[in-house]
């Protein structure tokens, strides 16, 4: 007896949970639209790519320039005081002035931060547009629902199926 009551209660609870989950998935959610818009908007994607590119420039700017290697081979040896010179090998590394690398790195960090703010601004503008459109559509849906209910009420009243209210 108790097991059948528990079983019925369990089935009722599962059916309720399934219906709630199905209803929540079927409803349009503003957050879903915002996420979808942020993932697929070309302006936001462009600003994101620019921000990521500016992040990649920070380590490049803060490093030393590449060393330069040059070689030269002489067809006929050069006569020098110390002997004959057959080839010329050179390795050169440029060192910037003190603090220049740190300043360049700080500048690129600030430029990356500016690119992030531009990305954030584009995303917020997109969210504003999506929210405005979403709420306009909700308003239109509510107006349509109320108009449909009014039409149904008028149709029923016209056909004599509904009594007129006492205040009319």
N, C-alpha and C positions, 0 to 999 in steps of 0.2 A: 504494500500500500504506500509506504513512505518512498520507496524507490520510484514508483510511477509518478508521484508528485514531484520528486526531485528531477526526474527525467523530463517531465513536462515543463518544469521551471527552467531547466537547462536548455531545452529546445526553444522556449520562448525567449530566453536571454540571447541565444545565438542568432535567432531570427531578427531580434531587435538590433543587435550589433551589425549584422550584415546589411540590414536596411539603412541604418545610419551611415555606414561606410559607403554604400552605393549612392545615397543621397548627397553625401559630402563630395564624392568624386564627380557626380553629375553637375553639381552647381558650378557656375562660373565664379572663379575667385579672382579678385583684383591682384593678389600677389602672384598668381600664375601668369596673368597677363603681363605684369611688370617684368617678371623673370624672362618670359618669352620675348618681350620687346627688347630687353637688354642684351639677350643672346643673339638676336637677329638684326638689330639695327645697324646699318652700314656706317653711320656717323660715329656711333659708340665704338664699333669695332675698329674704325680708323684711328680714333683717339687712343684706344687701348694699344694698338700697334705702335703708335708714336711714343706712348709712355714707355712701353717695353724697350723700344729702340733707344730711348734716352737713358734708361737704366743700364743698357749694355755699353754705353759710351763712357760711363763713370770710370771703370777700371782701365779703359784704354787711354783716357786722358791723364790718369795719374801715374802712368808708367814712363820709363825712359824711352827716348826714341831708339829705333833699331840701329845697331852698329852697322857701319859701312865697311865692306871688304872690297879691296881692289887689287888686281894683279896685272902685271905687265911683263911680257917676255920680249926681250930684245933679239932681233934677228942677227945682228952683229954685236958682240959684247962691247959695252962701253968701257973705255979706259978711264979709271979713276986713280987717285993717289994711293988708295989702299988696295988696289987690284982691279980685276975685271968684274964688271957687273953684268950678269946674265939675265936677271929677272928683278922685278920690283914688286914687293908685297907690302900692302898697307892695310891696317885695321884701325878704324877711327870710331870713337864713341863720343857723342855730344852730351854734355851735362848742362842742364838748364841752370839758371841763376837760383840761389837759395830761396825756397818758398814758392817758386813758380809752379811746381807740380801740385803742391797742396792747394794753391789758389785756383788752379785749373780744375782740380777735383771738386773743390767746394762749389765752383761756378756750375759745373755739370750736375752736381747734386741739386743745386737750387733750380736748374733748368728742368731736371727730372721732376722735382716737386711741382713746378709750374705746369708741366705736362700732365701731372696727376690731377691738378686742380681743374685743368681744361677738360680732362676726361670726366671728372666728377660733375662739372657744370653741364656737360652734354648729357650725362646720365640723368641728372636731376631734371633737366628740361624735358627729356624724353618721358620720365616718370610723370611729370606734370601733365604733359599732353595725353598720356594714356589714362591717367586718373580723370582728367576733365572729360574725355570721351566716354569713359566707363560710366561716370555719374550721369552724363547726359543720356546715355542709353538706358540706364536704370530709371531715370525720370520718364523717358518715353514709354518704357515697358509698363510702368505704374499707371501712366495716363491711359494707355491702351487697355489695361486690365480694368480700370475704373470705368472707362467708356463702355467696355463690353458688359460689365455688370449693370450699368445704367440702361443700356439697350435691352438687355434681358428683362430687367425690371419693367421698362416701358412696354415691351412686347407682352409680358404677362399681364400688366395692368390694362393694356388696350384690349386684350382678348377676354378680360373679365375674370381672370383666374386669381387675381390678387385684389383684396379689398383696399379701397382708398384709405389712407391714414386719416385719423379723426381731425387732425389739425388742418387739412386741406379743404 
